[in-house]
């Protein structure tokens, strides 16, 4: 009984974590922060036309 409960909890936690990773903000731009200077700017979600 305890193993089934633990497996159920683990399955639910895995499903929730995958759902959280799959959700997006839905915006057309993505914010990027320069690691060298710390300047934050927005780029198009498609990668800037490359």
Wavefront OBJ file of the C-alpha trace (Angstrom):
o trace
v 0.000 0.000 0.000
v 2.766 2.448 0.907
v 4.692 1.728 -2.301
v 1.621 2.476 -4.412
v 1.075 5.747 -2.553
v 4.720 6.766 -3.001
v 4.563 5.877 -6.708
v 1.393 7.937 -7.105
v 2.944 10.959 -5.376
v 6.087 10.644 -7.495
v 4.025 10.427 -10.694
v 1.978 13.494 -9.760
v 5.110 15.489 -8.912
v 6.716 14.505 -12.217
v 3.616 15.511 -14.163
v 3.454 18.868 -12.386
v 7.119 19.595 -13.020
v 6.778 18.742 -16.711
v 3.685 20.923 -16.988
v 5.531 23.812 -15.344
v 8.408 23.478 -17.795
v 6.066 23.328 -20.767
v 4.225 26.545 -19.995
v 5.459 29.745 -21.573
v 4.623 33.385 -21.069
v 3.274 33.672 -24.601
v 5.200 36.819 -25.395
v 6.808 37.566 -28.739
v 10.081 38.708 -27.185
v 12.581 37.135 -24.836
v 14.660 39.034 -22.269
v 18.402 38.386 -22.345
v 20.944 39.650 -19.826
v 24.547 40.220 -20.851
v 26.819 38.260 -18.491
v 29.672 40.755 -18.905
v 27.983 44.098 -18.284
v 24.574 43.104 -16.874
v 22.602 45.031 -19.528
v 19.194 43.460 -20.110
v 17.586 43.669 -23.551
v 14.808 42.002 -25.507
v 15.248 39.869 -28.606
v 12.578 38.389 -30.891
v 11.407 34.919 -29.863
v 12.483 33.485 -33.240
v 16.155 34.141 -32.506
v 16.653 37.444 -34.248
v 16.212 36.357 -37.852
v 19.097 33.903 -38.131
l 1 2 3 4 5 6 7 8 9 10 11 12 13 14 15 16 17 18 19 20 21 22 23 24 25 26 27 28 29 30 31 32 33 34 35 36 37 38 39 40 41 42 43 44 45 46 47 48 49 50
